[in-house]
């Protein structure tokens, strides 16, 4: 999955630094302004955000499994 915003816009999650992935997972709201969107568009943003968070969590877990401290 690729990021669509921020400092790592366009990068695949595998290429994003650990600290950015952790920051991303700790966010509670999508980094987009939704006040001008329809309800259907807002729902799409929320679903896309959930998918991204899930993929970021998976990536963090995989990195921890492959590089135990």
Secondary structure by P-SEA (a helix, b strand, c coil): cccccccccccccccccaaaaaaaaaccccccccccccaaaaaaaaaaaaaaaaaaaaaaaaaaaaccc
